Amino acid sequence: MEQKTGLIAYLLRNLRLAWHLLLDSRVPWLTKLIVPGLMALYILSPIDIIPDWFVGLGQLDDLAVLVLAVKLFIELSPREVVQEHLRRLAGGGSASPTGASAEGEVVDGEYRVIG
């Protein structure tokens, strides 16, 4: 049972990561168009590896394509952007579509009072 829970958590984490990457402007639009687009086209297409009228088994190929497409999308996204989103997801923070942190940017500096 623990192994199933780990697999489900892994899949949910990757789906959340893919969603954040899809909204991030630093991920190339071509990557966003090709991988999720082909995945949606396959899932919505009446042509399947295993026909959907095989209840249960017919939906497994759709699930496999979804998992592979999400994995491919994450692999094709810029590594530093993926790592940033993984850190934010692990810390409970949320990443904005522009890549800026929710708290804003921190600038370290010095100041002096004039007058």
C-alpha positions as MATLAB code, in Angstrom:
seq = 'MEQKTGLIAYLLRNLRLAWHLLLDSRVPWLTKLIVPGLMALYILSPIDIIPDWFVGLGQLDDLAVLVLAVKLFIELSPREVVQEHLRRLAGGGSASPTGASAEGEVVDGEYRVIG';
ca = [
       0.000    0.000    0.000;
       2.861    2.368    0.822;
       4.325    1.885   -2.666;
       0.980    2.840   -4.278;
       0.792    5.966   -2.113;
       4.322    6.912   -3.157;
       3.463    6.444   -6.819;
       0.303    8.538   -6.525;
       2.218   11.294   -4.694;
       4.906   11.208   -7.408;
       2.294   11.485  -10.177;
       0.458   14.334   -8.443;
       3.728   16.207   -7.850;
       4.650   15.867  -11.532;
       1.201   17.047  -12.613;
       1.476   20.105  -10.357;
       5.003   20.755  -11.629;
       3.855   20.476  -15.254;
       0.988   22.890  -14.564;
       3.378   25.476  -13.063;
       5.755   25.029  -16.006;
       2.895   25.468  -18.445;
       2.105   28.846  -16.843;
       5.753   29.966  -16.634;
       6.795   32.426  -19.336;
      10.391   31.147  -19.272;
       9.367   27.796  -20.747;
       9.489   28.045  -24.563;
       6.075   28.270  -26.175;
       6.995   25.530  -28.646;
       7.548   23.105  -25.764;
       4.202   24.145  -24.303;
       2.486   23.640  -27.637;
       3.977   20.358  -28.804;
       3.973   18.067  -25.767;
       0.658   18.983  -24.079;
      -0.941   19.490  -27.485;
       0.009   16.047  -28.747;
      -1.056   14.511  -25.448;
      -4.485   16.148  -25.638;
      -4.811   15.174  -29.292;
      -4.097   11.519  -28.494;
      -6.417   11.375  -25.488;
      -9.276   13.036  -27.387;
      -8.649   11.033  -30.549;
     -10.900    8.075  -31.298;
      -7.791    6.130  -32.377;
      -6.174    4.360  -29.401;
      -3.534    1.729  -28.830;
      -6.107   -0.165  -26.762;
      -9.730    0.743  -27.625;
     -11.635    2.452  -24.806;
     -14.472   -0.057  -25.016;
     -12.197   -2.466  -23.088;
     -13.318   -0.997  -19.765;
     -10.368   -0.298  -17.478;
      -7.737   -1.619  -19.848;
      -8.742    0.861  -22.545;
      -8.177    3.800  -20.213;
      -4.734    2.558  -19.131;
      -3.151    3.533  -22.451;
      -4.564    7.054  -22.061;
      -3.099    7.215  -18.564;
       0.259    5.916  -19.818;
       0.330    8.583  -22.555;
      -0.531   11.261  -19.982;
       2.285   10.141  -17.661;
       4.811    9.952  -20.509;
       3.758   13.337  -21.913;
       4.075   15.015  -18.508;
       7.516   13.435  -18.019;
       8.634   14.536  -21.507;
       7.306   18.068  -20.958;
       9.259   18.346  -17.693;
      12.412   16.967  -19.371;
      12.149   19.441  -22.269;
      11.578   22.449  -19.998;
      14.613   24.508  -18.938;
      16.368   22.679  -16.089;
      16.819   25.766  -13.888;
      13.120   26.637  -14.183;
      12.146   23.063  -13.277;
      14.473   23.119  -10.250;
      13.047   26.455   -9.096;
       9.482   25.153   -9.279;
      10.448   21.918   -7.517;
      11.931   23.940   -4.634;
       8.797   26.085   -4.395;
       6.487   23.079   -4.505;
       8.518   21.326   -1.810;
       8.451   24.438    0.386;
       4.746   25.021   -0.055;
       5.273   28.317   -1.872;
       3.776   29.121   -5.223;
       5.559   30.242   -8.321;
       4.119   32.981  -10.460;
       3.842   32.638  -14.251;
       6.626   35.183  -14.681;
       8.983   33.234  -12.469;
       9.132   35.922   -9.762;
       8.677   34.729   -6.221;
       5.415   35.389   -4.451;
       7.209   37.430   -1.792;
       8.991   39.631   -4.348;
      12.647   39.987   -5.130;
      15.141   40.652   -2.336;
      17.862   43.195   -2.974;
      20.810   43.267   -0.598;
      22.449   46.656   -0.257;
      23.624   49.489    1.946;
      22.097   52.871    2.637;
      23.049   56.151    4.269;
      20.929   58.991    5.522;
      21.556   62.334    3.799;
      20.682   65.542    5.555;
];
